[in-house]
Amino acid sequence: MHRFAVALLMAASLHAQTASFVGRWDFNLGPERASWLSIADKNGNLDVWYQPTGGHFYQLKDVKEDGSHLILTVSPKTTWDLTATDGKLTGMQKRAGKTLALTGVRAPDLKHEPPTSWTIPQPLFNGKDLTGWEPIGDKAKSHWVVEDGLLVNEAHGVNLKSTKKFDDFKLHFEVLCPDGANSGMYLRGRYEVQLEYEKAGTEPPERGMGSIYGRIAPTVEMPRKPGQWETFDVTLVGRTVSIWRDGVKIVENKEIEGITGGALDANEGEPGPFYIQGDHTGGLKFRNITVSVPQK
């Protein structure tokens, strides 16, 4: 075979291998630990973004293709070695002499049609006790209580999740977030609506109050109201989210590309619970938590 033809075949083979890595990938790493990758081919180079189990997603700079292997440095002491097989990414995480088997599946598109109608809002919190909610992890470390009809996280402790799971929905809740507090309301247990009043100017818009943490910044800047009641309405259909804060639409029909840090799992095609973050700070209070689902 002519050397030029051989070179073309080799180039085609390498391109096919690169193409097999391209996409969005969901990884379950263990109980209540999930991660995510976005891989794109930009002019023959792989553009890779990584969502760790906590914090916000970021671009990976150290990306290498070694034959059929994709080797990623996801943190200074952690590497992922992946191969593309049967529509999945499989491989190994190596960190501090320890290894963890990895399996990533293609994230679903979740292109749901908007419902024509919704059910009447139903309460998720009865104002009397924690019926319908349960702590995540060590119950002895939970500081979630009901006081004067309010759901209160008295101190830094554990997260709290609904016992019911949901697919598409309209969520309503009211929250009082003290100055210096940091929490979040997770949608399907995977996408965090950020609730925080860290020191002004310390958080970028995509990690501020009302954002989808690390991914979607509000398009409207609202006044800070620490220690005051605020209202949130969130509609999630497939991956498309809209958020109203005190009646003002701050996020309109934006796609949530993937899970956020703190996701309970990476099973994006499945229904999931709501959960409220309680493992950062205490002091937040909630009331009037209701949900509507598509009318059948």
C-alpha positions as CSV (number, residue, x, y, z in Angstrom):
1,M,0.0,0.0,0.0
2,H,1.2,3.5,-0.8
3,R,2.7,5.3,2.2
4,F,0.2,8.2,1.6
5,A,-2.7,5.7,1.8
6,V,-1.3,4.2,5.0
7,A,-1.0,7.7,6.5
8,L,-4.6,8.4,5.6
9,L,-5.8,5.1,7.2
10,M,-3.8,5.9,10.3
11,A,-5.2,9.4,10.5
12,A,-8.8,8.0,10.0
13,S,-8.2,5.5,12.8
14,L,-7.0,8.2,15.2
15,H,-9.9,10.4,14.3
16,A,-12.3,7.6,14.9
17,Q,-10.7,7.0,18.3
18,T,-10.9,10.6,19.2
19,A,-14.6,10.8,18.1
20,S,-15.4,7.8,20.4
21,F,-14.4,10.0,23.4
22,V,-16.5,13.0,22.4
23,G,-19.7,13.6,24.4
24,R,-21.0,14.2,27.9
25,W,-20.3,11.4,30.3
26,D,-21.9,10.5,33.7
27,F,-19.8,8.6,36.3
28,N,-21.0,7.0,39.5
29,L,-18.1,6.7,41.9
30,G,-19.7,5.1,44.9
31,P,-22.5,5.8,47.4
32,E,-23.7,9.4,46.9
33,R,-20.5,10.3,44.8
34,A,-20.8,11.2,41.2
35,S,-18.7,12.9,38.5
36,W,-19.0,14.1,35.0
37,L,-17.0,14.8,31.9
38,S,-17.6,16.9,28.8
39,I,-15.3,16.1,25.9
40,A,-15.3,18.0,22.6
41,D,-13.1,17.9,19.5
42,K,-11.9,21.4,18.7
43,N,-9.7,21.5,15.6
44,G,-8.2,18.1,16.3
45,N,-7.6,18.8,20.0
46,L,-9.8,17.5,22.8
47,D,-11.4,20.2,25.0
48,V,-12.3,18.5,28.3
49,W,-14.3,19.8,31.3
50,Y,-14.6,17.9,34.6
51,Q,-17.1,18.0,37.4
52,P,-15.6,16.6,40.6
53,T,-17.7,15.1,43.3
54,G,-17.8,18.5,45.0
55,G,-17.2,22.1,44.0
56,H,-17.6,23.5,40.5
57,F,-16.7,22.1,37.1
58,Y,-13.5,23.3,35.3
59,Q,-11.4,22.7,32.2
60,L,-8.7,20.1,32.3
61,K,-5.4,21.3,30.9
62,D,-3.4,18.1,31.0
63,V,-5.1,15.9,28.4
64,K,-3.2,13.2,26.6
65,E,-4.2,10.5,24.0
66,D,-2.0,7.5,24.2
67,G,-3.1,5.0,21.6
68,S,-6.6,3.9,22.6
69,H,-6.2,5.6,26.0
70,L,-7.3,9.0,27.2
71,I,-5.2,10.1,30.2
72,L,-6.5,13.0,32.2
73,T,-5.0,14.8,35.1
74,V,-8.1,15.8,37.0
75,S,-6.3,17.2,40.1
76,P,-2.6,17.6,41.1
77,K,-2.5,14.1,42.6
78,T,-5.3,12.3,40.6
79,T,-5.3,10.9,37.1
80,W,-8.0,9.1,35.0
81,D,-6.9,6.6,32.4
82,L,-9.9,5.9,30.1
83,T,-10.7,3.8,27.0
84,A,-13.8,4.0,24.8
85,T,-15.5,0.6,24.6
86,D,-19.1,-0.4,23.6
87,G,-20.3,3.2,23.9
88,K,-18.9,3.6,27.4
89,L,-15.7,5.1,28.9
90,T,-14.0,2.6,31.2
91,G,-10.7,2.8,33.1
92,M,-9.1,3.6,36.4
93,Q,-8.6,6.5,38.7
94,K,-5.2,6.7,40.4
95,R,-4.6,8.8,43.5
96,A,-2.0,8.5,46.2
97,G,-1.3,4.9,45.4
98,K,-5.0,3.9,45.4
99,T,-7.1,3.0,42.4
100,L,-10.8,3.1,41.6
101,A,-12.5,1.5,38.7
102,L,-14.3,4.0,36.4
103,T,-17.3,3.5,34.1
104,G,-18.9,6.4,32.3
105,V,-22.1,6.3,30.3
106,R,-23.3,8.9,27.8
107,A,-25.4,11.5,29.5
108,P,-29.0,11.4,28.2
109,D,-30.3,14.3,26.1
110,L,-33.4,14.7,28.2
111,K,-35.3,16.6,25.5
112,H,-38.7,16.5,27.1
113,E,-41.7,18.3,25.6
114,P,-43.1,21.0,27.9
115,P,-46.3,19.8,29.7
116,T,-49.6,21.3,28.5
117,S,-50.8,21.5,32.1
118,W,-49.6,20.9,35.7
119,T,-51.2,19.4,38.8
120,I,-52.3,21.5,41.7
121,P,-49.3,22.2,43.9
122,Q,-48.9,19.6,46.7
123,P,-47.0,20.3,49.9
124,L,-43.6,18.6,50.4
125,F,-43.3,19.9,54.0
126,N,-46.3,19.7,56.3
127,G,-45.1,22.4,58.8
128,K,-45.5,19.9,61.7
129,D,-42.7,17.4,61.5
130,L,-40.1,15.8,59.1
131,T,-42.6,13.4,57.4
132,G,-41.5,13.0,53.8
133,W,-37.9,13.9,54.5
134,E,-34.9,12.0,55.8
135,P,-31.3,12.9,56.7
136,I,-28.6,11.8,54.3
137,G,-25.8,10.0,56.2
138,D,-25.4,9.9,60.0
139,K,-28.7,10.8,61.5
140,A,-27.0,11.6,64.8
141,K,-25.3,14.5,63.0
142,S,-28.6,15.9,61.7
143,H,-29.7,19.3,63.0
144,W,-32.9,19.5,61.0
145,V,-35.9,20.4,63.1
146,V,-39.4,21.9,62.8
147,E,-40.0,25.0,64.8
148,D,-43.1,27.3,64.6
149,G,-44.1,25.7,61.3
150,L,-40.7,26.2,59.7
151,L,-38.1,23.7,58.5
152,V,-34.9,24.8,60.2
153,N,-31.3,23.6,60.0
154,E,-30.0,24.7,63.4
155,A,-26.3,24.0,62.7
156,H,-23.7,22.6,60.3
157,G,-24.6,18.9,60.0
158,V,-26.0,16.7,57.2
159,N,-28.1,17.1,54.2
160,L,-31.9,16.4,54.1
161,K,-33.7,14.8,51.2
162,S,-37.3,14.1,50.2
163,T,-38.4,10.5,50.3
164,K,-40.3,11.0,47.0
165,K,-38.6,11.3,43.7
166,F,-39.5,13.5,40.8
167,D,-38.9,13.8,37.0
168,D,-40.3,17.1,35.6
169,F,-41.8,19.5,38.1
170,K,-42.5,23.0,39.3
171,L,-41.0,23.6,42.7
172,H,-42.0,26.4,45.1
173,F,-40.2,27.2,48.3
174,E,-39.5,30.2,50.6
175,V,-36.1,30.5,52.3
176,L,-34.5,32.7,54.9
177,C,-30.8,32.7,54.4
178,P,-28.7,34.4,57.1
179,D,-25.6,36.5,56.3
180,G,-22.6,34.2,55.8
181,A,-24.7,31.1,55.2
182,N,-24.2,28.7,52.4
183,S,-26.7,26.0,51.3
184,G,-28.5,24.8,48.2
185,M,-31.7,23.1,47.0
186,Y,-30.8,20.2,44.7
187,L,-33.2,19.3,41.8
188,R,-33.5,15.5,41.3
189,G,-30.7,15.3,43.8
190,R,-28.2,16.3,41.0
191,Y,-28.5,20.0,40.1
192,E,-27.9,22.6,42.9
193,V,-29.9,25.9,43.0
194,Q,-27.4,27.9,45.1
195,L,-28.6,29.5,48.3
196,E,-25.9,31.7,49.9
197,Y,-24.9,34.9,51.4
198,E,-21.2,34.6,51.5
199,K,-19.3,37.9,51.9
200,A,-20.3,40.2,49.0
201,G,-18.0,40.0,46.0
202,T,-16.4,36.7,47.0
203,E,-18.5,34.5,44.6
204,P,-18.8,34.8,40.8
205,P,-22.4,35.1,39.4
206,E,-22.5,31.4,38.5
207,R,-21.9,30.4,42.1
208,G,-24.1,33.1,43.7
209,M,-27.6,33.2,45.0
210,G,-30.1,31.6,42.6
211,S,-27.6,30.2,40.2
212,I,-27.3,26.6,39.1
213,Y,-24.1,26.2,41.0
214,G,-21.0,26.6,38.8
215,R,-23.0,26.3,35.6
216,I,-25.8,28.9,35.0
217,A,-25.6,32.5,36.3
218,P,-28.8,34.5,36.9
219,T,-29.4,37.1,34.1
220,V,-30.8,39.6,36.6
221,E,-28.9,40.9,39.6
222,M,-31.1,41.0,42.6
223,P,-30.5,42.9,45.9
224,R,-29.0,40.9,48.7
225,K,-31.6,40.1,51.5
226,P,-29.8,38.2,54.2
227,G,-32.0,37.4,57.1
228,Q,-35.2,38.1,55.1
229,W,-37.7,35.7,53.5
230,E,-37.3,35.1,49.8
231,T,-39.4,33.1,47.3
232,F,-38.1,30.8,44.7
233,D,-40.0,29.1,41.9
234,V,-38.2,26.5,39.8
235,T,-39.4,24.7,36.7
236,L,-37.4,21.8,35.4
237,V,-38.4,20.0,32.2
238,G,-35.7,17.5,31.0
239,R,-32.6,19.6,31.2
240,T,-34.3,23.0,30.7
241,V,-34.6,25.1,33.8
242,S,-36.3,28.4,34.6
243,I,-36.0,30.1,38.0
244,W,-38.0,33.0,39.5
245,R,-36.7,34.8,42.6
246,D,-39.2,37.0,44.4
247,G,-41.3,36.9,41.2
248,V,-38.5,38.0,38.9
249,K,-37.3,35.5,36.3
250,I,-33.6,35.2,36.8
251,V,-33.0,32.1,34.7
252,E,-35.0,31.5,31.5
253,N,-35.1,28.2,29.7
254,K,-31.5,27.4,30.1
255,E,-30.0,23.9,29.6
256,I,-28.3,22.3,32.6
257,E,-25.4,20.5,30.8
258,G,-24.6,18.1,33.6
259,I,-24.6,17.4,37.3
260,T,-23.2,19.8,39.9
261,G,-20.9,19.1,42.8
262,G,-22.7,17.2,45.6
263,A,-24.9,15.2,43.3
264,L,-26.2,12.0,44.9
265,D,-25.7,10.1,41.7
266,A,-25.1,10.5,38.0
267,N,-28.3,8.7,36.8
268,E,-29.5,11.7,34.9
269,G,-32.2,9.9,33.0
270,E,-34.0,8.8,36.2
271,P,-36.3,10.7,38.7
272,G,-34.6,11.9,41.8
273,P,-35.4,13.6,45.2
274,F,-35.1,17.1,46.3
275,Y,-32.4,17.6,48.8
276,I,-31.3,20.6,50.9
277,Q,-27.7,21.1,51.7
278,G,-27.0,21.2,55.5
279,D,-23.3,20.2,55.5
280,H,-21.9,23.7,54.9
281,T,-23.5,26.0,57.4
282,G,-26.6,26.1,59.6
283,G,-29.2,28.8,60.2
284,L,-31.3,28.5,57.1
285,K,-35.1,28.3,57.4
286,F,-37.6,27.0,54.9
287,R,-41.4,27.2,54.5
288,N,-44.2,26.6,52.0
289,I,-42.3,23.9,50.0
290,T,-44.7,22.6,47.3
291,V,-44.4,20.8,44.0
292,S,-46.5,20.3,40.8
293,V,-45.9,17.6,38.2
294,P,-47.1,17.3,34.6
295,Q,-50.9,16.6,34.4
296,K,-51.5,13.1,32.9
